[in-house]
Amino acid sequence: MNDAIGGKEEVSALARGLALLKVIGMAAAPISNRDLAETTGIPKATVSRLTATLVAAGYLKQSQDSDRFSLGPALLDMSSRYLRHFDLRTVARPHLSELSEFAGASVHMGVRDELDMLIIDSLRPRSALISSRIEVGSRMTIATSAAGRAYLGALPAAEQAEVLEQIRLESGENWPSIEPRLMAGLDEYARLGYCSSFGEWHPHIHALGFALKGPRGERYGVSCGGPAYLLPKDVMLGRVAPRLLETAQRISQEAGTVSTD
């Protein structure tokens, strides 16, 4: 059975199964069929059939003596296979590690997942006294994070406009307060080659972000930042920003993706 959703043909059962996986993956604890049905709007009988199928395939794990579910080992295997395709991480990591040590800041590399940047690599300086809570698998919003804004700023015009429209629709009544700062960030990227976020993504975090493009056209956002009291704005702009741009250039050169457009 096919459903037309958003103007595109989707296999209904597959779309519903993926929706369940997403909800379960974002839950803080194993979640029941009843809760899944209430969260997704999918009938409970259908949810039960889908979770049974996903358990049999290894994509879900059922808690012993209950109908609560968490993600299964098959997804870990798929995630590992997916991450192995990120060749740019191998190229970028030594340069990002050097940037992290120079700035005394955490560096995070992410890819877009809907309106977030999903962190796929995270580095901290050896001198760090405070450990960042941002781990692989964490998310940063595109609209307020330095990495997200840089990613958005690097997109071709048509794709950028499409993402901006999605952000506008998702933001609803908050859009008038988000738009000016987001557009200023895009202008900042166009002028300077990086984006800043001083307390916008998190009130106590200062960060600068830049974008990278992989050899197959895949795009990434990278942030370099940390506690505001350790990395004040003048230090970030005066000392860290020049090294950040050098790092972006070196990674692009090594990956063979330097662009002149």
Secondary structure by P-SEA (a helix, b strand, c coil): cccccccccccaaaaaaaaaaaaaaaccccccaaaaaaaccccaaaaaaaaaaaaaacccccccccccccccaaaaaaaaaaaaaaaaaaacaaaaaaaaaaacbbbbbbbbcccbbbbcbbbbcccccccccccccbbbbccccaaaaaaaaaccaaaaaaaaaaaaaaaccccccccaaaaaaaaaaacccccccccccccccccccccccccccccbbbbbccccccccaaaaacccaaaaaaaaaaaaaaacccccc
